[in-house]
């Protein structure tokens, strides 16, 4: 049986498994197929800058080195904040109670860049938490799937009788005034699939 | 910041700028003495020494296992551990030979993995800075209803680049703020196509939200390609 985080909101507490909502499971997916003149399937590999060494999946490793160029065992590294103080390790949601709070609003939720979505699966009735979400709309919590130093932001919300956890990073946009337009970052997106989006 | 051409409800358009905000890393990893490390990419094995090539050379897993024990064909002592700089993506065929002319097909799968359609691949051009501006479709969704209908994966802020576009965008934000709605945006000549932000990028539906405080505004374009639907 899947491990279940325990969520706590004031006096209420409940357990639910997290089932990842994948776009492929909702709409299907697409792939690009490449064939040569003999109708053989082709695939992409990495060509090194010597122009002759070809490397396939799994042929490249990522290593950490020190100032002298010697390899470092990653388990010996220490995590620090940028001001050089020791970083705090936050536990996984599966290891401790996850405390929900109602101090963030729909506006906060809408300011979050989303990384992943989970549907909550209950072994018992979800009525009590549904009632809470109908009142509060969104409940905020910090989320670490595994223990880590920089937890994600997350919200519980409901759609009909179903409850979802939406995970991401809150973004602090600033308002633009005539004198001070907001300064923003550029971004490029990887080319992706093309599917019908039958939302309307 | 990138540019986008957008029209308002009166179909007046302007070229303005947009972008996101990315949280900078808050954690750094150091050695015990406080010195910093850096990450590098190194070569483990090239294509000739990876499983598929070695299997073809030895003919079976049994003889490959024996070969690995006796001859170490998977290790290239001259190159293993070599630091890798920039690489280029190259298409190869099943014989590990680079190919220069290929037929490209897009295969579309159903949720159950069966093939729904197979068609020649066509290039998708970006449509946020084209002849036709991004337009308001007139489809307004109250924010209280939109927040749990779609997953708004990414947010881009629209902002002005001169005094005229300040007025243009402030008026948009004010209208949406007062109505407490998001406006569905669309691209193309008919104003009904999803937005494509770059060549061969994913198509997204975009929803515009406006907030104002006094004489300042916040216009956020929420983009989505997923409805919030149960999968269980």
Interface residues (C-beta under 8 A of the other chain):
Chain A: X19 X21 X22 X23 X24 X25 X26 X27 X28 X29 X30 X31 X32 X33 X34 X35 X36 X37 X38 X39 X40 X41 X42 X43 X44 X45 X46 X47 X48 X49 X53 X54 X55 X56 X58 X59 X60 X61 X62 X63 X64 X65 X66 X67 X72 X74 X76 X77 X78 X79 X80 X81 X82 X84 X87 X106 X107 X109 X110 X111 X112 X113 X114 X117 X119 X121 X137 X138 X149 X150 X157 X158 X159 X160 X162 X164 X166 X169 X171 X172 X173 X174 X175 X176 X177 X178 X181 X182 X183 X184 X185 X186 X187 X188 X189 X191 X192 X193 X194 X195 X197 X199 X200
Chain B: X1 X2 X17 X18 X19 X20 X21 X22 X23 X25 X26 X27 X28 X29 X30 X31 X32 X34 X35 X36 X37 X38 X39 X40 X41 X42 X43 X44 X45 X46 X47 X48 X50 X52 X79 X84 X85 X86 X87 X88 X89 X90 X91 X92 X93 X94 X95 X96 X99 X101 X102 X103 X104 X105 X106 X107 X108 X109 X110 X111 X116 X118 X121 X124 X139 X143 X144 X147 X148 X149 X150 X151 X152 X153 X154 X155 X156 X157 X159 X160 X161 X163 X166 X169 X194 X197 X198 X199 X200 X201 X202 X203 X205 X209 X211 X212 X213 X215 X216 X217 X218 X219 X220 X222 X225 X226 X227 X228 X229 X230 X231 X232
